[in-house]
Amino acid sequence: MSPIFMFAPLGSLLSLLFALYLSRTTKRHDEGTDMMRQIAQAVREGARAYLKRQYRVVAVIFAIVFLILLVLSLSKMLPTFVPFMFLTGGFYSALSGFIGMTQATNSSARTANAARTSLNSALRVAFASGGVMGFVVVGLSLLDLSFWFILLNWIYRSLPLDNRLLVVTQTIVAYGMGASFQALFARVGGGIFTKAADVGADLVGKVEANIPEDDPRNPATIADNVGDNVGDVAGMGADLYESYVGSIVAAMALAFAAGLGLRGVVIPLILAAAGVLSSVIGTFLVRTREEASQRALLFAIRKGVWAAGILMAIISAFVIHYFLPGHFNFYWPVLVGLACGILIGYSTEFFTSDNYKPTRGIAAAATTGPATVILEGLSVGMLSIVPPIIVVAIAIAAAFYLPGGAMNPDHGLFGVAIAAVGMLSTLGITLATDAYGPVADNAGGNAQMAELPEDVRSKTDALDAIGNTTAATGKGFAIGSAALTVLALVAAYRSQIARIFPALDLRVANPQVIIGLFIGGMMPFLFCSRTIKAVGETASKIVIEVRRQFKEIKGLLEGKARPDYAQAVHLCTVAAQKEMIVPSLLVVTVPIVTGILLGPNGVIGLLVGALITGFAVALMMANSGGAWDNAKKFIEKGELGGKGSAEHKASVVGDTVGDPFKDTAGPSLNILIKLMSTVSIVFAGFILRFAIFK
């Protein structure tokens, strides 16, 4: 076996071992007092109960899809191993989310307890916990992708190289479909759970009862903390898992189309392995001093990300030079992808951090009531899509033309795919900055409910405020990477179809393309409508339940009785499982139905339409929600009235509108546009056989 095959497995091994090291590092810290342990245990039990129920529902749906793929495979419409690739993609996506969530729920009390000693210690615990999520996602995806790539190359070793690579790349795309399918359920279900609990807890607790956030008297506090873990840790992990896998899979498929042979197909895996090494080194640079400002805390996290990016830029030059001799021009798209991720992060930070004018403008609007808060937040969100879209447009042009796309379009499309791989190559540390946020948030809740000294809560609040910014930045990063990944997947779909259906007509004058564009443009709005409605309906149930407990449990508001936390967790769990099914199945069925009715021309129109509107709407929702949240926290810090003021209540209303925007509907659109693309690729043969228009 060629040594070239071994770089990805070695990278996955390094990633998983480092995740184990980080996990053991956090476990050395104590969980604190008995009350802190009890609170952490309640959150752990609620999160595990939710995931256990979710996995049972998802397992049934996966079994049905597996049988459909198996029938298509036996009918020779799909390569033999596609059904099994689909299963393993979903399994490892779920496993990475479960491990990350378990680590997060094991670390929140430890972070709060570390904050009793020092701010730096608390930062290190929370960030190490997020690092476990990041490096597990990278390690498991690389492990399974490299395993399948090596196995399939061995199974099809008797075929000529071109035929072998065609079968292998077509099969591996199904891995991305499985990962996307699981991620959609994790994101939608987790997002409905977390935001319904959050909105319900805030509307009754903060606005009606005038009690603080995470107050132990609020029956929805445990559900809120559980939701942070199942939505923002397990959901985000599964989301970026499938982004990471999707970018690698698309690049592998386009490398074959570009005629770059075995080395070109393996390059995405080797670049991903190089990103692991860069991320590991960058992680050790994340530390801060006591009494650090918000800017200093953010810099402490950012310097690790910057170091990883610089190292990746250096290492990837050697990777391209050695493994693709004569094609060093593919190095430039890697740099383009890295730069694109950084610039989108800066743009997101500007529009969502309370250090800058947009978020402070939303806070100022609170002086005239909730309506102006909502209007200002929507305005900020809509404006915020401009810089990232311009950045991505420039990145696409640069990644296409720098490798010679003008002379060889297949090389240009591979360049775009490699830019997506470059952008996601340092996912280990990038995802750590995102997953760290919910741990810090839960630590603050633990400190509040355990009635720790005020200075402890001030430290966890400082970490939580930075977590809001890094989470918003992470969402912007996920959305930007999704745009590049989907463009590469659409190119892979077109390349695959063109080999067996040379009559593609993608002119704007073709009515099949136009109709597909309209349907694709509609899909993000239809999807968001369903998910936001689900959050609203579930939040209403939580509001009614919290009001009931305040009324019926004697002495609850006085702190003399204990609320029934389990009932709120149960309500969120049942509703989330029920509401996630229809939006998820919608994403899978629409590309197939569109393909049958409009043919492959219509499918490409569908994917492009969904990409354009999905990218813009996801950015707008994520940034509006992040800005509303940080405007509320800006007021809570004592600016413009402080906690309990009329301005604060107005900002809470804005935040409750923004919650499903930024944590349910917006992030789920990343998966929507990617899953529609992978479904189209996997079912291409079926669509061509049964399409009415060809």
Secondary structure by P-SEA (a helix, b strand, c coil): ccccccaaaaaaaaaaaaaaaaaaaaaccccccaaaaaaaaaaaaaaaaaaaaaaaaaaaaaaaaaaaaaaaaaacccccaaaaaaaaaaaaaaaaaaaaaaaaaacaaaaaaaaaccaaaaaaaaaaaaaaaaaaaaaaaaaaaaaaaaaaaaaaccccaaaaaaaaaaaaaaaaaaaaaaaaaaaaaaaaaaaaaaaaaaaccccccccccccccccaaaaaaaaaacccaaaaaaaaaaaaaaaaaaaaaaaaaacccccccaaaaaaaaaaaaaaaaaaaaccccccccaaaaaaaaaaaaaaaaaaaaaaaaaaaaacccccccaaaaaaaaaaaaaaaaaaaaaaccccccaaaaaaaaccccaaaaaaaaaaaaaaaaaaaaaaaaaaaaaaaccccccccaaaaaaaaaaaaaaaacccaaaaaaaaaaaaaaaaaaaaaaacccaaaaaaaaaaaaaaaaaaaaaaaaaaaaaaaaaaaaaaaaaaaaaacccccccccccaaaaaaaaaaaaaaaaaaaaaaaaaaaaaaaaaaaaaaaacccccccccccccaaaaaaaaaaaaaaaaacaaaaaaacaaaaaaaaccaaaaaaaaaaaaaaaaaaaaaaaaaaaaaaaaaaaaaaccccccccaaaaaaaaaaaaacccccccaaaaaaaaaaaaaaaaaaaaaaaaccccc
